[in-house]
């Protein structure tokens, strides 16, 4: 039986995928971001892996929680990779309100519980949300982002997820190449940014990769 892997999250993972086509391992279904880079790598190692992308642009934690049961009932994933949280900060600040990282983390906690309800043996890859200073991203963002990153890492420990740090790797590349060369608006990755994220993911997911060999 094939191993099933879902990529889940917001626009960073969605990356203009074709949401009408729900098949696995199709380029147009996976989008044009880091998930396709990872699929390209992983699928050269095995024909026993089905990769899906269910991320939706604009989503926040509450959105993935709301549709989590439907996605899991449809696919019954063995592995799920999740990058979520930056829109909870961005959209709230855009409404001139203050994000509450603890509340965002509580919603994520519920989502991780839900995943284990559908598959007690599911392996979850939790990716660190990130941002960089830009015209759109002010220093105020990091007042809320840094605590959220901390809470998400704690949840990764709680649920024995694989934690994939991203902020430091993106910052190092931005220092070398320029911020808008990595995240063009401080949030969304350029091709270089997607490659940096993919490399980080591969560096921390040896357990999954060993299953494919």
C-alpha positions in Angstrom: 0.0 0.0 0.0 1.3 3.5 -0.9 2.4 5.9 1.7 0.2 9.1 1.6 1.7 12.5 2.3 -0.3 15.7 2.4 1.1 19.2 2.2 -1.2 21.6 4.1 -1.2 25.3 4.8 -1.7 28.7 3.2 -0.6 30.4 0.0 3.1 29.6 0.6 2.2 25.9 0.2 -0.7 26.4 -2.2 1.6 28.1 -4.7 -1.1 28.5 -7.4 -2.0 24.8 -7.5 -5.0 23.5 -9.5 -7.6 23.0 -6.7 -10.0 21.3 -9.1 -7.7 18.3 -9.7 -7.3 16.2 -6.6 -5.0 13.5 -8.0 -1.7 12.7 -6.4 1.8 13.3 -7.9 0.7 15.8 -10.6 2.7 18.9 -11.1 -0.4 21.2 -11.6 -1.9 19.7 -8.4 1.2 20.3 -6.3 1.7 24.0 -7.3 4.9 25.8 -8.2 6.5 26.0 -4.8 8.5 24.0 -2.3 6.1 21.1 -2.3 6.7 20.4 -6.0 10.5 20.7 -5.4 10.1 18.1 -2.6 7.8 15.8 -4.6 10.3 15.9 -7.5 13.0 14.7 -5.1 11.0 12.1 -3.2 9.4 10.6 -6.2 12.8 9.8 -7.8 13.3 7.4 -4.8 10.1 5.4 -4.9 6.9 4.7 -6.8 5.2 3.8 -3.5 4.4 7.4 -2.5 1.3 9.5 -3.1 1.7 13.2 -2.5 -1.2 15.6 -2.3 -1.4 19.4 -1.8 -4.5 20.6 0.1 -3.2 24.1 1.1 -5.4 27.1 0.3 -4.2 30.6 -0.2 -5.3 33.0 2.6 -5.9 30.2 5.1 -5.3 30.6 8.8 -5.2 28.0 11.6 -9.0 28.1 12.0 -9.4 27.3 8.3 -7.3 24.1 8.3 -9.0 23.1 11.5 -12.4 23.6 9.9 -11.7 21.4 6.9 -9.2 19.0 8.6 -11.8 16.2 9.1 -12.9 16.3 5.5 -9.3 16.2 4.2 -8.3 13.3 6.5 -11.5 11.4 5.7 -10.8 11.7 2.0 -7.1 10.9 2.0 -6.3 9.1 5.3 -2.8 10.4 5.3 0.2 8.6 6.8 2.2 11.8 6.8 1.2 15.4 6.9 3.4 18.5 6.4 2.0 21.7 7.8 3.1 25.3 7.4 0.5 27.7 8.9 0.2 30.8 11.2 1.6 33.8 9.3 -1.9 34.8 8.0 -3.2 34.8 11.6 -0.8 37.6 12.3 -0.9 39.4 8.9 -4.7 39.5 8.6 -5.3 40.5 12.2 -2.8 43.4 12.0 -4.4 44.5 8.8 -7.7 44.9 10.7 -5.8 47.1 13.3 -6.2 44.4 15.9 -3.5 42.6 18.0 -2.9 38.9 17.3 -2.9 36.6 20.3 -0.2 34.0 19.7 -1.6 31.8 22.5 -5.0 31.6 20.8 -3.4 30.8 17.5 -1.5 28.0 19.1 -4.7 26.7 20.8 -6.3 26.3 17.4 -3.2 24.5 16.1 -3.3 22.2 19.2 -6.9 21.3 18.3 -5.9 20.6 14.7 -3.1 18.3 15.7 -5.5 16.4 18.0 -7.9 16.0 15.2 -5.2 14.5 12.9 -4.4 11.9 15.6 -8.1 11.1 15.9 -8.3 10.1 12.3 -4.9 8.3 12.3 -3.3 7.7 15.7 -0.1 6.7 13.9 0.1 9.7 11.7 3.5 11.4 11.4 3.4 15.2 11.3 6.0 17.6 9.9 5.4 21.0 11.5 7.2 23.9 9.7 8.2 27.1 11.4 6.2 30.1 10.2 8.5 32.9 9.0 8.7 36.5 7.8 11.2 39.2 7.0 11.1 43.0 7.1 9.7 44.6 4.0 7.3 47.3 2.9 4.5 45.0 4.0 6.2 43.5 7.1 6.9 45.9 9.9 8.9 45.2 13.1 5.5 44.9 14.9 4.9 41.6 13.2 7.8 40.0 15.1 6.3 40.9 18.5 3.7 38.3 17.7 5.6 36.0 15.3 8.4 35.1 17.7 6.0 33.9 20.5 4.0 32.0 17.9 7.2 30.3 16.6 7.9 29.3 20.2 4.4 27.9 20.8 4.5 25.9 17.5 7.8 24.4 18.4 6.3 23.4 21.8 3.4 21.8 20.1 5.8 19.9 17.8 7.4 18.4 21.0 4.0 17.7 22.5 2.7 15.7 19.5 6.2 14.3 18.6 6.1 16.1 15.3 9.2 16.6 13.2 10.0 20.3 13.6 11.5 22.1 10.6 13.1 25.5 11.4 12.9 27.9 8.6 13.4 31.5 9.9 17.2 31.3 10.5 18.0 29.7 7.1 15.9 32.3 5.3 17.5 35.1 7.3 21.0 33.9 6.5 20.2 33.7 2.8 18.6 37.2 2.9 21.7 38.6 4.5 23.8 37.2 1.7 21.4 37.7 -1.3 19.0 40.4 -0.2 15.6 40.0 1.5 13.5 40.4 -1.6 15.6 37.8 -3.4 14.3 35.3 -0.8 10.8 36.5 0.2 9.6 39.0 -2.4 7.2 40.7 -0.1 8.5 39.6 3.3 6.2 36.6 3.4 5.9 34.8 0.0 9.0 33.0 -1.2 10.7 33.6 -4.5 12.1 30.5 -6.4 15.2 30.8 -4.2 13.1 31.0 -1.1 11.2 27.9 -2.0 14.4 26.0 -2.6 15.8 27.1 0.8 12.5 25.9 2.5 12.7 22.6 0.6 16.3 22.0 1.6 15.4 22.6 5.3 12.5 20.2 5.0 14.8 17.5 3.6 17.4 18.1 6.3 14.9 17.3 9.0 12.8 14.5 7.5 15.3 11.6 7.3 12.7 9.3 9.0 10.3 9.6 6.0 13.1 9.4 3.5 14.4 6.2 5.0 10.9 4.6 4.5 11.2 5.2 0.8 14.5 3.5 0.3 
